[in-house]
Amino acid sequence: MINLDWLTDNGVASTTVNNGIPELVVVSLFDNKVQQLNGNWAYGLTDSQHPEHSYLIEQQTHALYRASLLILDDGLIINVNKLTKT
């Protein structure tokens, strides 16, 4: 594990390295559900001054994208189809 950041009160983004490639997963602490994010994402984080905003950082370009979070009864989901490049 190379990085761990809060996404919500009950969700964290964890980055591990597998064969030199960062892999981002989102973990719901409410039910320990793990979501592997498809795509080339290296990091996930939340704005400390605006905790309603969560971001993903692309592996190769290091571009920052604001992510849409969905908080469902059974856990936290990041909708990678609704990203805003910042």
C-alpha atoms as an extended CHARMM CRD file, in Angstrom:
* protein
*
        86  EXT
         1         1  MET       CA              0.0000000000        0.0000000000        0.0000000000  PROA      1               0.0000000000
         2         2  ILE       CA              1.3730000000        3.3680000000       -1.0120000000  PROA      2               0.0000000000
         3         3  ASN       CA             -1.5930000000        5.6230000000       -0.3140000000  PROA      3               0.0000000000
         4         4  LEU       CA             -4.7630000000        5.7780000000        1.7680000000  PROA      4               0.0000000000
         5         5  ASP       CA             -7.2080000000        8.7150000000        1.6480000000  PROA      5               0.0000000000
         6         6  TRP       CA            -10.7060000000        9.3640000000        2.9620000000  PROA      6               0.0000000000
         7         7  LEU       CA            -13.4600000000        9.7250000000        0.3610000000  PROA      7               0.0000000000
         8         8  THR       CA            -16.4240000000       10.0160000000        2.7320000000  PROA      8               0.0000000000
         9         9  ASP       CA            -17.0770000000        9.4880000000        6.4330000000  PROA      9               0.0000000000
        10        10  ASN       CA            -17.3210000000        5.7480000000        5.7430000000  PROA      10              0.0000000000
        11        11  GLY       CA            -15.2210000000        5.2510000000        2.6140000000  PROA      11              0.0000000000
        12        12  VAL       CA            -11.5190000000        5.2110000000        1.8100000000  PROA      12              0.0000000000
        13        13  ALA       CA             -9.4490000000        5.0090000000       -1.3620000000  PROA      13              0.0000000000
        14        14  SER       CA             -6.4720000000        2.6750000000       -1.1590000000  PROA      14              0.0000000000
        15        15  THR       CA             -3.6370000000        2.5430000000       -3.6870000000  PROA      15              0.0000000000
        16        16  THR       CA             -1.4070000000       -0.5140000000       -3.8870000000  PROA      16              0.0000000000
        17        17  VAL       CA              1.3050000000       -1.3370000000       -6.4150000000  PROA      17              0.0000000000
        18        18  ASN       CA              1.1470000000       -4.5480000000       -8.4310000000  PROA      18              0.0000000000
        19        19  ASN       CA              4.0940000000       -5.2280000000      -10.7770000000  PROA      19              0.0000000000
        20        20  GLY       CA              4.9980000000       -1.5330000000      -10.7050000000  PROA      20              0.0000000000
        21        21  ILE       CA              1.4750000000       -0.3750000000      -11.6110000000  PROA      21              0.0000000000
        22        22  PRO       CA             -0.6610000000        1.5380000000       -9.0790000000  PROA      22              0.0000000000
        23        23  GLU       CA             -4.1090000000        0.0080000000       -8.4880000000  PROA      23              0.0000000000
        24        24  LEU       CA             -6.8850000000        2.0010000000       -6.8460000000  PROA      24              0.0000000000
        25        25  VAL       CA             -9.6870000000        0.3950000000       -4.8510000000  PROA      25              0.0000000000
        26        26  VAL       CA            -12.4620000000        1.9970000000       -2.8360000000  PROA      26              0.0000000000
        27        27  VAL       CA            -13.4100000000        0.3970000000        0.4720000000  PROA      27              0.0000000000
        28        28  SER       CA            -16.6980000000        1.0140000000        2.2390000000  PROA      28              0.0000000000
        29        29  LEU       CA            -15.9840000000        0.8470000000        5.9730000000  PROA      29              0.0000000000
        30        30  PHE       CA            -19.7150000000        0.4490000000        6.5880000000  PROA      30              0.0000000000
        31        31  ASP       CA            -19.7880000000       -3.0880000000        5.1830000000  PROA      31              0.0000000000
        32        32  ASN       CA            -16.1620000000       -3.7420000000        4.0900000000  PROA      32              0.0000000000
        33        33  LYS       CA            -17.2600000000       -3.8220000000        0.4420000000  PROA      33              0.0000000000
        34        34  VAL       CA            -14.3470000000       -3.3210000000       -1.9730000000  PROA      34              0.0000000000
        35        35  GLN       CA            -14.7860000000       -1.6880000000       -5.3820000000  PROA      35              0.0000000000
        36        36  GLN       CA            -11.9780000000       -2.0970000000       -7.9210000000  PROA      36              0.0000000000
        37        37  LEU       CA            -12.0160000000        0.9450000000      -10.1960000000  PROA      37              0.0000000000
        38        38  ASN       CA            -11.6710000000        0.2380000000      -13.8830000000  PROA      38              0.0000000000
        39        39  GLY       CA             -9.3270000000        2.5380000000      -15.7040000000  PROA      39              0.0000000000
        40        40  ASN       CA             -5.9150000000        3.9530000000      -15.0790000000  PROA      40              0.0000000000
        41        41  TRP       CA             -6.4870000000        5.5700000000      -11.7050000000  PROA      41              0.0000000000
        42        42  ALA       CA             -3.6000000000        6.0040000000       -9.2940000000  PROA      42              0.0000000000
        43        43  TYR       CA             -5.1660000000        7.8880000000       -6.3790000000  PROA      43              0.0000000000
        44        44  GLY       CA             -8.4900000000        8.8950000000       -4.8960000000  PROA      44              0.0000000000
        45        45  LEU       CA             -8.8950000000       11.7340000000       -2.4290000000  PROA      45              0.0000000000
        46        46  THR       CA            -11.3180000000       14.2100000000       -0.8870000000  PROA      46              0.0000000000
        47        47  ASP       CA            -11.0250000000       17.9740000000       -0.6090000000  PROA      47              0.0000000000
        48        48  SER       CA            -10.4750000000       18.6950000000        3.0970000000  PROA      48              0.0000000000
        49        49  GLN       CA            -12.2370000000       22.0660000000        2.8760000000  PROA      49              0.0000000000
        50        50  HSD       CA            -15.1170000000       20.7340000000        0.7520000000  PROA      50              0.0000000000
        51        51  PRO       CA            -15.6000000000       17.0880000000        1.7890000000  PROA      51              0.0000000000
        52        52  GLU       CA            -18.5090000000       16.7030000000       -0.6350000000  PROA      52              0.0000000000
        53        53  HSD       CA            -15.9460000000       16.8090000000       -3.4920000000  PROA      53              0.0000000000
        54        54  SER       CA            -13.9590000000       13.6690000000       -4.2760000000  PROA      54              0.0000000000
        55        55  TYR       CA            -11.2610000000       13.3350000000       -6.8980000000  PROA      55              0.0000000000
        56        56  LEU       CA             -9.4250000000       10.6860000000       -8.9100000000  PROA      56              0.0000000000
        57        57  ILE       CA             -5.8990000000       11.1440000000      -10.2600000000  PROA      57              0.0000000000
        58        58  GLU       CA             -4.9840000000        9.4430000000      -13.5180000000  PROA      58              0.0000000000
        59        59  GLN       CA             -1.8700000000        7.2260000000      -13.5140000000  PROA      59              0.0000000000
        60        60  GLN       CA             -0.0630000000        8.4010000000      -16.6430000000  PROA      60              0.0000000000
        61        61  THR       CA             -1.0080000000       12.0670000000      -17.0020000000  PROA      61              0.0000000000
        62        62  HSD       CA             -1.6210000000       12.8450000000      -13.3070000000  PROA      62              0.0000000000
        63        63  ALA       CA             -4.7600000000       14.6940000000      -14.4580000000  PROA      63              0.0000000000
        64        64  LEU       CA             -7.2430000000       15.4550000000      -11.7000000000  PROA      64              0.0000000000
        65        65  TYR       CA            -10.9040000000       14.4850000000      -12.1580000000  PROA      65              0.0000000000
        66        66  ARG       CA            -13.8150000000       15.2970000000       -9.8690000000  PROA      66              0.0000000000
        67        67  ALA       CA            -15.7750000000       12.0980000000       -9.2840000000  PROA      67              0.0000000000
        68        68  SER       CA            -19.4510000000       11.5250000000       -8.6770000000  PROA      68              0.0000000000
        69        69  LEU       CA            -19.9310000000        9.4500000000       -5.5440000000  PROA      69              0.0000000000
        70        70  LEU       CA            -23.0290000000        7.3810000000       -5.0100000000  PROA      70              0.0000000000
        71        71  ILE       CA            -23.7800000000        6.4180000000       -1.4290000000  PROA      71              0.0000000000
        72        72  LEU       CA            -26.0550000000        3.4060000000       -1.5600000000  PROA      72              0.0000000000
        73        73  ASP       CA            -27.5880000000        1.4440000000        1.2980000000  PROA      73              0.0000000000
        74        74  ASP       CA            -25.1330000000       -1.3640000000        0.6200000000  PROA      74              0.0000000000
        75        75  GLY       CA            -22.0240000000        0.8000000000        0.3100000000  PROA      75              0.0000000000
        76        76  LEU       CA            -20.0660000000        3.4550000000       -1.5740000000  PROA      76              0.0000000000
        77        77  ILE       CA            -19.7170000000        3.4800000000       -5.3600000000  PROA      77              0.0000000000
        78        78  ILE       CA            -17.7250000000        5.8230000000       -7.5760000000  PROA      78              0.0000000000
        79        79  ASN       CA            -19.3590000000        6.4110000000      -10.9310000000  PROA      79              0.0000000000
        80        80  VAL       CA            -16.3150000000        6.5770000000      -13.2440000000  PROA      80              0.0000000000
        81        81  ASN       CA            -18.6080000000        7.4340000000      -16.1520000000  PROA      81              0.0000000000
        82        82  LYS       CA            -19.4030000000       10.8110000000      -14.5640000000  PROA      82              0.0000000000
        83        83  LEU       CA            -16.0550000000       12.5190000000      -14.1470000000  PROA      83              0.0000000000
        84        84  THR       CA            -15.2180000000       16.1760000000      -14.5830000000  PROA      84              0.0000000000
        85        85  LYS       CA            -11.6670000000       16.9700000000      -15.6960000000  PROA      85              0.0000000000
        86        86  THR       CA            -10.4180000000       19.9020000000      -13.6360000000  PROA      86              0.0000000000
